[in-house]
Amino acid sequence: MRLVELFFWGSHCNGSRFFAVLAIPMVVCTCFFSSCRKWALGGKMSQPEKVLLGKVAVVTGSTRGIGLGIATQLAMAGADVVLNGKHPTSRDLTILEKVGAYGTRVRYFGADLKRRADIESLVEFAEKELGSIDILVNNAGVTHISPVETFPVEMWDEIIALNLTAPFHATQLCLPGMLQRGWGRVINIASVHGLVSSVHKSAYCAAKHGLIGFTKTVALETATTGITCNAICPGFAYTPLVEKQIRAAADTKYGGDMNTATQALLAEKHPSKAFVTVEQIGDAAVFLASPAADQIRGTTITVDGGWVAQ
């Protein structure tokens, strides 16, 4: 019987030599990608190896959308996970059961990440309940769409506080322990909007560009240690946040037609003509947290359907 602990809280000349030159790289690549398949498929065809067994992860903003996808994939890879949302709800118990179904310890802690004191409490709770934090995923975020000249000042402040300042506070609080133990992973969930920009998203783009800059700085400061810091830049995943944007576009441009608005968005931004899935983003996080990523430092991984390749 599987025990799930749940807490609910706040590749010769001419021919043969030519063949060898081609074959050796092909064999190496085949072996590499074959090994990656074991976890990179994210459980759709096979369950990933427990490459994170014994690690403790904190994922902010993880009760839905991308954060929940990341938390779930980390748990599938063996990590114990602390979930976080702003306010606990009865739905969070169901989420705890879902993430905890993979046999790892799962906890929940409600915190307003715009407040440093709440972040301190989150870190203290994680350490008390599960032990030292090995993996920090700064995922929580919010956005608002408005032209600069009419952008609400309070929304600017909130977006910068949650998308940029909160990752600073959380990283600052977790880094000393990681340095003391000589191992750690800081994974910042930025966005394609940290690499390119879009109209009416001034605060979000500013915060995500800043988060990538912060990621590079932390990576350089920890370059000679066992700590790595990297960012994942997702394109559009069909999350409640993106659905809200599509609905707004549908209402203003397409007479309320959500299907037309969705297809228009994908046609404009994603050459793949498909949404990114939260599981794919989660798999990227598992990779960055795994030993395979020991020398990947200060980089951004785009999971964007080809958006920034255009």
Backbone bond lengths (Angstrom), bond angles and torsions (degrees), N, CA, C in turn:
res aa  C-N    CA-C-N  psi(-1)  N-CA   C-N-CA  omega(-1)  CA-C   N-CA-C  phi
1 M - - - 1.472 - - 1.528 109.74 -
2 R 1.310 115.10 137.78 1.455 120.10 179.51 1.520 109.28 -87.57
3 L 1.321 114.16 130.89 1.463 118.77 179.94 1.515 109.20 -100.62
4 V 1.284 117.28 120.31 1.457 121.95 178.33 1.515 108.64 -113.84
5 E 1.317 115.55 119.88 1.450 119.26 179.57 1.517 109.21 -92.48
6 L 1.280 116.06 125.80 1.457 120.13 -177.70 1.518 110.45 -126.50
7 F 1.301 114.99 128.59 1.452 119.94 171.77 1.513 106.97 -121.15
8 F 1.290 116.35 138.32 1.462 120.14 177.21 1.506 108.55 -111.24
9 W 1.281 117.15 107.07 1.463 121.27 -179.23 1.505 106.56 -151.10
10 G 2.499 82.84 147.32 1.439 100.02 170.86 1.606 108.02 -12.13
11 S 53.560 167.03 23.27 1.550 113.16 47.33 3.507 93.95 -168.40
12 H 9.621 167.09 -116.32 1.307 149.37 -62.56 1.459 105.35 76.58
13 C 0.254 143.93 113.72 1.452 154.85 175.32 1.524 109.81 -13.51
14 N 1.186 118.46 164.11 1.455 126.67 179.80 1.536 112.10 38.01
15 G 1.361 116.41 -82.29 1.451 118.35 -170.34 1.508 116.80 -83.13
16 S 1.371 116.72 -61.32 1.457 117.97 -169.94 1.509 113.94 -67.42
17 R 1.348 117.14 -38.71 1.463 118.36 179.18 1.519 110.22 -64.83
18 F 1.326 114.58 -40.47 1.466 119.01 178.95 1.526 110.43 -61.46
19 F 1.368 113.23 -40.49 1.460 117.23 179.46 1.523 111.33 -63.44
20 A 1.354 115.16 -40.63 1.465 119.21 -179.02 1.517 111.39 -63.11
21 V 1.326 115.75 -41.79 1.462 119.99 -179.79 1.521 110.68 -60.46
22 L 1.336 115.24 -37.16 1.457 118.58 179.56 1.521 112.67 -80.13
23 A 1.342 115.19 -39.76 1.458 118.87 -171.40 1.509 113.90 -71.06
24 I 1.357 117.20 -41.23 1.460 119.31 -175.67 1.524 112.02 -58.97
25 P 1.348 117.95 -51.09 1.471 116.99 177.66 1.523 112.72 -59.95
26 M 1.358 115.62 -35.29 1.457 118.24 -179.40 1.520 111.10 -65.19
27 V 1.357 116.25 -40.64 1.464 119.79 179.26 1.518 110.65 -64.82
28 V 1.352 115.64 -44.43 1.461 119.69 179.49 1.521 110.68 -59.82
29 C 1.330 115.81 -46.97 1.466 119.78 -179.37 1.523 111.26 -63.26
30 T 1.360 115.37 -41.28 1.457 119.12 -179.84 1.516 111.43 -61.03
31 C 1.357 115.88 -44.50 1.469 119.98 179.19 1.525 110.90 -63.28
32 F 1.327 115.86 -41.93 1.460 119.88 -178.65 1.516 111.14 -62.52
33 F 1.341 115.13 -50.47 1.455 117.65 -176.94 1.524 112.18 -70.21
34 S 1.345 116.08 -28.82 1.454 119.01 176.42 1.514 110.96 -63.47
35 S 1.347 115.69 -42.34 1.466 119.03 179.22 1.517 111.06 -68.39
36 C 1.321 116.05 -35.48 1.467 119.21 -179.78 1.526 112.03 -66.57
37 R 1.349 116.09 -31.32 1.459 119.71 -177.20 1.518 112.50 -58.08
38 K 1.342 115.87 -28.87 1.455 119.15 -173.90 1.514 112.30 -60.84
39 W 1.332 115.50 -30.92 1.461 116.94 178.01 1.509 113.12 -116.70
40 A 1.362 116.75 -24.34 1.460 119.49 -172.98 1.517 113.55 -70.78
41 L 1.347 116.89 -17.64 1.449 119.11 -179.90 1.520 112.18 -77.76
42 G 1.292 115.60 -4.95 1.458 120.22 172.37 1.513 115.38 57.31
43 G 1.338 115.80 31.81 1.446 117.83 173.93 1.512 114.77 84.57
44 K 1.338 118.09 -2.51 1.451 119.16 -178.70 1.534 110.94 -74.47
45 M 1.367 117.33 -36.52 1.452 121.60 176.57 1.520 111.07 -114.41
46 S 1.329 117.15 -26.97 1.457 121.59 176.67 1.513 108.68 -157.44
47 Q 1.319 115.65 151.56 1.452 119.32 179.91 1.520 109.60 -79.63
48 P 1.312 119.42 136.06 1.459 121.75 -177.90 1.516 111.75 -65.90
49 E 1.353 115.76 155.27 1.450 120.49 176.00 1.522 109.11 -64.10
50 K 1.325 115.44 158.36 1.462 120.64 -179.80 1.528 109.83 -82.28
51 V 1.330 116.81 61.94 1.464 121.25 -176.48 1.519 112.79 -69.12
52 L 1.312 116.90 -13.98 1.463 120.65 -178.81 1.526 112.04 -113.52
53 L 1.313 117.12 18.47 1.455 120.98 -178.37 1.525 110.72 -57.94
54 G 1.331 115.73 128.43 1.453 120.82 179.68 1.510 114.42 90.89
55 K 1.322 117.68 -6.00 1.462 121.05 178.78 1.531 110.13 -89.98
56 V 1.318 114.19 150.77 1.464 120.44 177.46 1.523 108.98 -112.38
57 A 1.314 116.32 127.62 1.466 121.53 -177.82 1.519 111.02 -121.24
58 V 1.317 114.94 140.50 1.460 121.61 171.01 1.520 107.07 -114.67
59 V 1.319 116.46 125.15 1.466 121.57 179.80 1.519 107.94 -120.35
60 T 1.308 117.46 113.91 1.460 120.05 -179.72 1.526 110.48 -80.07
61 G 1.311 115.33 149.97 1.462 120.14 179.36 1.516 111.29 58.37
62 S 1.343 116.52 52.61 1.469 119.71 -168.70 1.525 114.69 -118.14
63 T 1.299 118.09 22.66 1.461 119.72 178.22 1.530 112.88 -93.42
64 R 1.306 117.85 -1.67 1.459 121.64 176.77 1.523 109.47 -164.81
65 G 1.333 116.48 171.43 1.463 122.36 172.50 1.519 114.83 58.08
66 I 1.326 115.78 -140.89 1.462 122.31 -176.32 1.521 111.66 -60.55
67 G 1.307 117.25 -42.86 1.460 120.50 -179.12 1.513 112.56 -59.86
68 L 1.327 116.65 -43.66 1.459 120.63 178.34 1.524 110.46 -65.75
69 G 1.335 116.96 -39.09 1.467 120.84 177.26 1.517 111.45 -61.21
70 I 1.326 116.75 -41.50 1.467 121.36 178.72 1.523 110.63 -66.70
71 A 1.315 116.31 -47.61 1.464 120.46 -179.68 1.524 111.00 -58.66
72 T 1.321 116.97 -42.25 1.462 121.33 -179.79 1.521 111.58 -63.72
73 Q 1.334 117.71 -45.31 1.470 120.61 -179.69 1.526 111.29 -66.97
74 L 1.326 117.51 -36.36 1.468 120.49 176.73 1.524 110.10 -63.40
75 A 1.325 116.38 -42.58 1.462 120.23 178.10 1.525 110.63 -64.35
76 M 1.321 117.87 -40.81 1.462 121.54 177.18 1.523 111.15 -59.77
77 A 1.339 116.48 -32.05 1.466 121.99 179.95 1.525 112.16 -84.88
78 G 1.339 116.91 1.56 1.454 120.63 173.60 1.502 117.20 107.22
79 A 1.313 118.39 -3.93 1.467 120.05 -176.49 1.522 111.70 -78.89
80 D 1.334 114.78 145.61 1.454 120.44 167.56 1.524 106.36 -80.85
81 V 1.314 117.11 142.09 1.462 119.98 -169.21 1.523 112.55 -132.08
82 V 1.332 114.76 136.67 1.458 120.79 168.71 1.519 107.55 -104.31
83 L 1.314 115.47 118.46 1.459 121.68 176.27 1.516 108.75 -86.82
84 N 1.311 115.18 155.48 1.457 119.52 -179.81 1.522 111.09 -143.69
85 G 1.311 114.30 138.06 1.449 121.98 171.56 1.510 106.90 -143.06
86 K 1.300 116.80 172.49 1.463 118.62 -178.08 1.516 111.46 -74.95
87 H 1.326 115.46 -49.42 1.459 119.47 -179.30 1.525 109.29 -128.54
88 P 1.325 119.22 130.09 1.464 121.35 178.66 1.518 111.40 -67.37
89 T 1.342 115.93 140.73 1.458 121.83 176.47 1.525 108.49 -133.50
90 S 1.316 116.84 169.25 1.460 120.47 178.92 1.528 110.95 -63.46
91 R 1.343 117.45 -27.61 1.467 121.63 178.62 1.526 111.31 -63.84
92 D 1.327 117.29 -27.63 1.460 120.69 -177.48 1.524 112.47 -64.91
93 L 1.338 118.01 -27.71 1.455 120.71 177.45 1.524 110.22 -65.11
94 T 1.336 116.66 -40.35 1.461 121.53 176.82 1.519 110.27 -63.62
95 I 1.323 116.41 -39.28 1.464 121.23 178.74 1.524 110.54 -65.49
96 L 1.322 116.77 -41.23 1.460 120.79 176.71 1.521 110.77 -58.40
97 E 1.317 116.78 -43.90 1.458 121.36 179.94 1.530 110.75 -64.90
98 K 1.334 117.52 -39.03 1.463 121.26 179.97 1.521 111.15 -64.72
99 V 1.317 117.14 -49.39 1.465 120.89 -178.73 1.528 110.50 -70.01
100 G 1.331 116.51 -35.22 1.453 120.36 -179.36 1.512 114.19 -76.53
101 A 1.327 118.69 -5.99 1.463 122.38 -178.19 1.522 113.08 -65.77
102 Y 1.325 117.88 -11.93 1.468 121.28 -177.80 1.523 112.38 -94.36
103 G 1.326 116.70 10.71 1.449 120.71 172.52 1.507 115.64 85.82
104 T 1.302 118.49 13.82 1.460 121.03 178.04 1.525 110.00 -107.27
105 R 1.309 115.24 165.41 1.466 119.49 178.10 1.528 109.48 -78.86
106 V 1.293 115.62 134.89 1.466 121.05 -178.18 1.521 109.30 -132.16
107 R 1.307 115.66 134.79 1.458 121.24 177.41 1.528 108.98 -129.75
108 Y 1.304 115.18 163.54 1.464 120.82 174.90 1.519 108.95 -129.98
109 F 1.341 115.33 139.33 1.462 119.39 174.06 1.519 109.26 -140.70
110 G 1.312 115.76 123.35 1.457 120.52 178.45 1.513 111.11 -83.29
111 A 1.320 116.67 130.86 1.466 120.28 -179.43 1.515 110.43 -153.40
112 D 1.314 115.67 140.99 1.463 122.11 173.09 1.523 106.39 -89.13
113 L 1.334 117.27 103.33 1.461 121.73 -172.59 1.527 113.87 -72.18
114 K 1.307 116.62 -0.65 1.466 119.02 173.56 1.524 109.94 -81.63
115 R 1.326 116.13 -8.15 1.462 122.09 179.80 1.534 109.98 -111.96
116 R 1.341 117.43 120.58 1.466 120.04 179.93 1.525 111.29 -58.59
117 A 1.314 116.77 -38.18 1.463 119.61 -179.22 1.526 111.19 -59.23
118 D 1.318 117.08 -38.32 1.463 120.61 178.27 1.527 111.09 -67.50
119 I 1.321 117.05 -37.11 1.467 120.79 178.02 1.523 109.65 -66.97
120 E 1.319 116.42 -39.86 1.468 120.39 175.90 1.527 110.14 -59.20
121 S 1.312 116.06 -43.76 1.464 120.60 179.64 1.530 111.28 -64.71
122 L 1.331 117.26 -38.86 1.465 121.82 177.37 1.527 110.86 -60.45
123 V 1.328 116.66 -46.46 1.469 121.65 -179.97 1.527 110.47 -64.19
124 E 1.316 116.64 -44.20 1.466 120.94 179.34 1.528 110.76 -62.04
125 F 1.325 116.36 -42.68 1.463 120.99 178.93 1.525 110.92 -61.33
126 A 1.339 117.07 -47.10 1.469 121.64 -178.89 1.524 111.18 -59.79
127 E 1.327 116.04 -44.58 1.469 120.42 -179.05 1.527 111.42 -67.16
128 K 1.303 116.62 -37.80 1.463 120.60 179.81 1.521 111.49 -69.35
129 E 1.319 116.93 -42.78 1.456 121.14 -174.91 1.525 114.13 -82.11
130 L 1.334 118.33 -40.23 1.462 121.85 -172.63 1.523 114.48 -118.93
131 G 1.328 117.66 -17.78 1.457 120.96 -177.79 1.520 111.52 109.30
132 S 1.321 115.73 -171.98 1.469 121.61 -175.82 1.525 111.93 -56.84
133 I 1.317 115.04 139.71 1.465 120.73 -179.01 1.526 110.22 -80.40
134 D 1.350 116.30 120.05 1.465 122.47 179.59 1.523 112.06 -97.04
135 I 1.320 115.84 -33.74 1.466 121.36 -174.16 1.524 108.92 -129.23
136 L 1.314 115.83 122.67 1.464 121.12 175.41 1.517 108.60 -114.51
137 V 1.314 115.99 120.95 1.465 121.00 176.35 1.518 108.11 -111.83
138 N 1.318 116.19 108.39 1.465 121.83 177.64 1.523 108.46 -86.54
139 N 1.315 115.26 96.97 1.459 120.56 -174.13 1.519 114.43 -113.71
140 A 1.315 117.56 -31.76 1.467 120.24 -173.18 1.524 112.12 -53.20
141 G 1.307 115.52 137.72 1.457 118.76 179.97 1.515 112.01 -164.42
142 V 1.313 114.21 165.67 1.457 121.21 178.84 1.520 107.45 -148.50
143 T 1.305 117.27 157.99 1.459 120.08 178.50 1.524 109.78 -141.00
144 H 1.309 115.36 167.59 1.463 122.06 175.90 1.522 106.84 -151.86
145 I 1.313 116.18 140.74 1.466 121.24 -177.07 1.521 109.74 -111.79
146 S 1.341 114.60 119.81 1.462 119.94 -179.33 1.524 109.02 -169.98
147 P 1.331 118.25 147.11 1.468 120.03 174.27 1.524 109.78 -61.24
148 V 1.321 116.59 153.51 1.461 121.10 -177.60 1.525 111.34 -56.36
149 E 1.332 116.47 -42.78 1.464 118.94 -173.29 1.526 113.28 -67.42
150 T 1.324 116.79 -19.68 1.464 118.96 178.54 1.531 112.28 -118.85
151 F 1.327 116.72 13.03 1.469 120.33 -176.83 1.524 109.64 -68.43
152 P 1.330 118.48 123.92 1.466 120.48 -178.65 1.529 111.43 -62.65
153 V 1.309 116.57 127.64 1.463 120.90 -178.25 1.522 111.13 -58.94
154 E 1.322 116.42 -40.43 1.466 119.04 -178.88 1.531 111.90 -64.76
155 M 1.347 117.29 -32.08 1.464 120.23 177.34 1.523 110.66 -72.71
156 W 1.338 117.22 -37.29 1.473 120.49 174.37 1.526 109.36 -56.71
157 D 1.322 115.64 -49.92 1.466 120.04 -178.00 1.529 111.53 -61.57
158 E 1.324 116.78 -42.24 1.466 120.37 -178.83 1.528 111.56 -66.00
159 I 1.332 116.91 -42.56 1.468 121.18 -179.10 1.522 111.10 -65.01
160 I 1.326 117.41 -43.57 1.469 120.58 178.20 1.526 110.01 -65.84
161 A 1.319 116.63 -41.55 1.469 120.92 -178.84 1.522 112.00 -62.18
162 L 1.327 117.22 -47.23 1.459 120.62 -175.66 1.529 112.85 -80.63
163 N 1.339 118.03 -40.22 1.469 121.71 -174.30 1.523 113.86 -85.01
164 L 1.333 118.18 -22.02 1.465 120.58 -175.43 1.526 113.25 -125.72
165 T 1.309 117.10 -49.97 1.467 119.20 -177.09 1.521 111.99 -70.20
166 A 1.320 118.46 -40.58 1.465 121.20 178.68 1.531 112.41 -59.32
167 P 1.340 120.04 -44.08 1.467 119.47 175.47 1.528 112.99 -60.29
168 F 1.329 116.82 -33.99 1.467 119.91 175.72 1.521 110.09 -62.90
169 H 1.320 116.62 -51.48 1.461 120.44 -179.00 1.531 111.37 -59.00
170 A 1.331 117.21 -48.32 1.463 120.85 -177.76 1.527 111.36 -62.88
171 T 1.322 116.49 -41.74 1.466 120.43 179.15 1.521 110.68 -65.80
172 Q 1.314 116.32 -43.41 1.463 120.47 179.79 1.522 111.19 -61.34
173 L 1.308 117.12 -36.21 1.459 121.00 -179.33 1.528 112.94 -76.59
174 C 1.328 118.18 -32.50 1.471 121.82 -177.55 1.527 113.51 -89.12
175 L 1.314 117.64 -26.35 1.468 121.76 -173.12 1.532 114.55 -62.20
176 P 1.325 119.96 -42.38 1.470 119.18 -179.29 1.526 113.21 -56.07
177 G 1.321 117.26 -43.82 1.461 120.83 178.58 1.515 111.89 -65.29
178 M 1.326 116.95 -40.78 1.462 120.87 177.73 1.525 110.57 -61.70
179 L 1.330 116.19 -43.28 1.466 121.04 179.44 1.523 110.97 -64.48
180 Q 1.300 116.53 -40.37 1.465 120.83 179.51 1.531 111.04 -63.27
181 R 1.321 116.75 -39.92 1.466 121.11 -179.26 1.520 112.56 -85.24
182 G 1.334 117.89 -14.97 1.462 121.94 177.71 1.512 115.14 79.71
183 W 1.324 117.67 17.10 1.472 120.72 179.00 1.521 109.38 -155.25
184 G 1.325 114.58 141.27 1.458 118.46 176.91 1.517 111.31 178.60
185 R 1.299 114.38 160.46 1.463 121.72 177.65 1.528 109.00 -134.92
186 V 1.325 115.36 125.68 1.462 120.71 171.07 1.519 106.10 -114.29
187 I 1.307 116.16 118.76 1.463 121.80 -178.16 1.522 107.94 -120.39
188 N 1.311 115.97 114.04 1.461 121.35 -179.05 1.524 110.19 -99.19
189 I 1.301 115.71 125.32 1.462 119.65 177.39 1.519 107.57 -88.08
190 A 1.316 114.41 97.29 1.463 120.95 179.15 1.530 107.26 -87.45
191 S 1.302 117.30 -124.65 1.461 120.97 -178.01 1.520 107.92 -177.43
192 V 1.324 115.85 159.51 1.463 119.12 168.88 1.525 109.18 -54.15
193 H 1.334 115.70 -29.27 1.460 119.83 178.48 1.526 112.68 -73.39
194 G 1.322 117.82 1.35 1.454 121.49 169.11 1.519 110.80 -91.31
195 L 1.339 116.55 -6.37 1.469 122.60 -178.92 1.523 111.86 -116.72
196 V 1.310 116.04 -34.16 1.468 122.12 176.90 1.528 106.75 -129.58
197 S 1.300 116.05 176.60 1.459 118.13 -178.47 1.522 111.35 -126.24
198 S 1.300 115.49 167.82 1.459 122.63 176.43 1.521 108.31 -142.23
199 V 1.304 116.17 149.84 1.457 119.69 179.35 1.522 110.16 -64.14
200 H 1.305 115.02 149.98 1.460 123.72 175.15 1.532 113.96 68.77
201 K 1.337 117.76 14.28 1.468 120.74 178.67 1.527 110.49 -126.18
202 S 1.309 116.86 42.98 1.467 121.26 -173.67 1.520 112.75 -58.92
203 A 1.315 117.88 -48.99 1.466 120.58 -177.23 1.522 111.33 -67.28
204 Y 1.329 116.81 -44.94 1.466 121.44 -179.04 1.528 110.83 -62.37
205 C 1.344 116.83 -45.20 1.468 120.68 179.36 1.528 111.00 -65.62
206 A 1.315 116.58 -40.12 1.466 120.35 178.12 1.525 110.33 -62.09
207 A 1.331 116.40 -45.42 1.465 120.80 -179.10 1.523 111.77 -65.01
208 K 1.322 117.25 -44.21 1.464 120.10 -177.13 1.532 111.91 -72.61
209 H 1.328 118.38 -36.39 1.471 120.10 172.28 1.530 109.53 -61.69
210 G 1.322 115.88 -42.00 1.460 120.47 178.15 1.511 112.14 -63.53
211 L 1.331 117.15 -39.38 1.459 121.24 -179.86 1.527 111.41 -63.49
212 I 1.330 117.26 -37.47 1.468 120.25 177.06 1.523 110.28 -67.52
213 G 1.323 117.39 -39.53 1.464 120.60 175.44 1.512 111.43 -62.15
214 F 1.331 116.19 -42.46 1.463 121.60 177.29 1.529 110.23 -61.71
215 T 1.325 116.72 -42.31 1.466 122.48 178.80 1.524 110.99 -56.87
216 K 1.324 117.08 -46.52 1.467 121.30 -178.79 1.521 111.37 -65.02
217 T 1.315 116.57 -39.10 1.465 120.25 179.80 1.521 111.44 -64.95
218 V 1.324 116.90 -47.40 1.466 120.41 178.43 1.527 110.28 -61.49
219 A 1.330 117.44 -39.09 1.467 121.18 179.25 1.526 111.34 -62.15
220 L 1.321 116.98 -40.72 1.470 120.76 178.79 1.523 111.31 -69.08
221 E 1.319 116.12 -40.15 1.464 119.79 -178.76 1.525 112.17 -68.74
222 T 1.322 117.70 -23.02 1.469 121.36 -179.64 1.528 112.21 -111.20
223 A 1.328 117.89 15.30 1.469 122.75 -171.65 1.525 114.49 -60.14
224 T 1.327 118.32 -30.07 1.470 121.02 -178.39 1.526 111.92 -96.04
225 T 1.297 117.08 10.54 1.466 121.70 -178.65 1.525 110.51 -112.87
226 G 1.303 115.70 -176.67 1.460 120.99 176.73 1.510 113.42 -89.08
227 I 1.330 115.59 11.49 1.468 119.78 178.70 1.522 109.56 -98.66
228 T 1.303 117.16 136.81 1.463 121.20 174.05 1.519 109.10 -121.36
229 C 1.319 115.13 152.31 1.463 120.75 176.83 1.521 108.30 -136.58
230 N 1.309 116.73 121.82 1.455 122.81 -178.60 1.523 110.22 -140.86
231 A 1.318 115.12 167.73 1.465 119.94 179.81 1.522 110.51 -125.67
232 I 1.306 115.20 146.31 1.460 122.22 172.19 1.519 107.24 -109.39
233 C 1.331 115.87 132.35 1.462 120.81 -178.55 1.527 109.61 -116.08
234 P 1.316 116.92 91.53 1.464 119.59 179.53 1.520 111.66 -74.60
235 G 1.323 114.00 151.08 1.449 120.26 167.00 1.518 106.91 -86.66
236 F 1.309 117.18 -142.42 1.454 119.79 -179.30 1.530 112.01 -85.24
237 A 1.307 115.83 118.37 1.464 122.38 168.85 1.519 105.76 -107.24
238 Y 1.323 117.13 146.13 1.461 118.48 -177.08 1.523 109.66 -79.37
239 T 1.298 114.59 83.17 1.458 122.99 179.53 1.530 108.39 -110.48
240 P 1.311 117.99 169.57 1.471 119.51 176.50 1.523 112.80 -55.74
241 L 1.347 116.91 -35.01 1.462 120.63 179.99 1.525 111.27 -64.95
242 V 1.345 116.55 -44.54 1.468 121.18 179.86 1.526 110.46 -71.76
243 E 1.316 116.38 -37.78 1.463 119.56 177.63 1.525 110.96 -58.82
244 K 1.312 116.20 -38.84 1.463 120.95 178.26 1.527 110.77 -62.05
245 Q 1.351 117.25 -41.50 1.467 121.34 179.03 1.526 110.98 -66.33
246 I 1.341 116.14 -40.71 1.461 120.46 179.83 1.528 110.25 -65.63
247 R 1.315 115.95 -40.27 1.460 119.57 179.80 1.528 111.28 -63.64
248 A 1.330 115.94 -39.31 1.465 120.04 177.94 1.523 110.39 -63.53
249 A 1.351 116.88 -42.43 1.467 120.97 178.40 1.521 110.66 -66.28
250 A 1.320 116.51 -38.52 1.463 120.60 179.08 1.522 110.68 -62.05
251 D 1.315 116.25 -42.68 1.460 120.93 -178.10 1.521 112.80 -69.53
252 T 1.338 116.99 -35.96 1.468 120.12 -175.46 1.525 114.20 -91.00
253 K 1.362 117.33 -25.37 1.469 119.93 -173.87 1.527 114.92 -119.59
254 Y 1.328 117.08 -26.45 1.468 119.61 -169.26 1.529 113.51 -126.02
255 G 1.301 116.17 26.74 1.453 120.28 176.60 1.509 114.48 56.74
256 G 1.315 116.14 33.34 1.458 120.39 178.25 1.515 114.83 83.55
257 D 1.334 117.98 2.20 1.471 121.66 -178.39 1.530 110.44 -78.75
258 M 1.333 116.89 100.43 1.462 121.81 -177.99 1.527 112.33 -64.75
259 N 1.350 117.56 -37.66 1.463 120.75 -178.50 1.521 111.29 -63.62
260 T 1.330 116.00 -44.36 1.467 120.29 178.65 1.519 110.83 -65.04
261 A 1.319 116.82 -41.81 1.465 121.23 179.10 1.524 111.06 -63.69
262 T 1.321 116.42 -40.04 1.471 121.14 179.22 1.519 110.95 -64.43
263 Q 1.332 116.77 -48.49 1.463 120.71 -179.32 1.528 111.55 -64.26
264 A 1.316 116.64 -35.64 1.467 120.61 178.08 1.522 110.73 -65.27
265 L 1.318 116.48 -42.18 1.465 121.04 179.08 1.525 111.12 -62.38
266 L 1.325 116.90 -47.97 1.463 120.77 -179.32 1.525 111.41 -65.44
267 A 1.324 117.20 -39.78 1.464 120.82 -179.98 1.520 111.36 -63.29
268 E 1.331 116.10 -34.20 1.465 120.86 -178.65 1.519 112.51 -78.57
269 K 1.330 117.53 -40.17 1.465 121.02 -170.09 1.525 115.14 -105.84
270 H 1.339 118.44 -38.99 1.464 121.92 -173.69 1.529 111.68 -107.68
271 P 1.346 119.77 105.48 1.463 121.19 174.89 1.527 112.69 -55.66
272 S 1.321 116.32 -26.57 1.465 120.60 179.14 1.524 112.25 -70.74
273 K 1.339 115.79 -16.02 1.467 122.67 -176.98 1.532 111.82 59.54
274 A 1.311 116.05 27.57 1.464 120.37 179.67 1.512 110.02 -141.82
275 F 1.309 115.92 151.67 1.456 120.71 174.84 1.522 110.46 -72.65
276 V 1.315 115.55 151.35 1.452 121.71 167.14 1.525 106.29 -74.64
277 T 1.327 118.07 149.17 1.460 119.64 176.38 1.522 109.62 -101.65
278 V 1.306 115.54 153.56 1.467 119.32 179.48 1.523 110.48 -66.16
279 E 1.340 116.93 -28.47 1.466 120.24 177.09 1.529 111.07 -66.29
280 Q 1.335 117.54 -37.87 1.466 120.70 177.69 1.520 111.25 -65.05
281 I 1.306 116.38 -39.03 1.467 120.41 176.79 1.524 109.35 -66.76
282 G 1.332 116.53 -41.28 1.453 120.99 176.74 1.515 112.11 -61.05
283 D 1.327 117.80 -40.10 1.464 121.47 178.24 1.530 111.25 -63.37
284 A 1.328 116.43 -36.15 1.468 119.98 176.50 1.523 110.22 -63.74
285 A 1.326 115.96 -38.81 1.464 120.26 177.89 1.523 111.24 -66.07
286 V 1.330 117.27 -42.02 1.469 121.12 177.23 1.525 109.87 -59.24
287 F 1.325 117.46 -44.17 1.468 121.43 178.25 1.523 111.18 -59.41
288 L 1.320 116.96 -47.99 1.468 120.09 -179.12 1.522 112.06 -64.91
289 A 1.318 116.99 -27.64 1.461 120.58 179.20 1.523 112.27 -84.50
290 S 1.323 117.92 -14.04 1.461 122.57 -174.70 1.529 112.18 -83.78
291 P 1.354 118.21 164.05 1.467 121.55 177.21 1.530 113.03 -59.23
292 A 1.334 117.75 -25.06 1.466 121.13 179.75 1.520 112.31 -61.66
293 A 1.331 116.49 -19.87 1.467 121.04 -176.86 1.522 112.77 -104.91
294 D 1.333 118.23 18.59 1.467 121.33 -177.62 1.526 113.55 -53.76
295 Q 1.336 117.84 -36.13 1.462 120.69 -177.90 1.522 113.02 -107.96
296 I 1.294 115.86 21.57 1.469 120.55 171.54 1.513 106.29 -99.28
297 R 1.320 115.88 110.39 1.461 120.25 -170.93 1.530 111.22 -138.62
298 G 1.288 115.55 127.63 1.460 120.65 175.37 1.505 114.49 71.02
299 T 1.309 116.99 24.82 1.456 119.78 -178.25 1.521 111.22 -107.83
300 T 1.315 115.52 170.16 1.459 121.07 174.04 1.521 108.39 -119.30
301 I 1.300 116.24 134.78 1.458 122.19 174.87 1.520 107.37 -108.40
302 T 1.323 116.14 119.29 1.459 119.49 179.03 1.526 109.91 -92.17
303 V 1.302 115.34 132.07 1.467 122.57 174.99 1.518 103.91 -124.12
304 D 1.337 115.59 82.01 1.468 118.86 -161.58 1.519 115.94 -139.28
305 G 1.338 118.68 14.36 1.456 120.10 178.30 1.515 113.75 63.16
306 G 1.351 117.29 19.33 1.465 121.56 178.61 1.513 115.12 93.29
307 W 1.318 116.94 8.23 1.470 121.82 -175.58 1.525 112.39 -51.93
308 V 1.328 118.49 -58.24 1.468 120.23 -173.30 1.520 112.90 -78.46
309 A 1.352 118.42 -4.07 1.467 121.37 176.49 1.523 111.49 -80.08
310 Q 1.331 116.29 -11.42 1.469 119.95 -176.69 1.526 111.58 -73.02
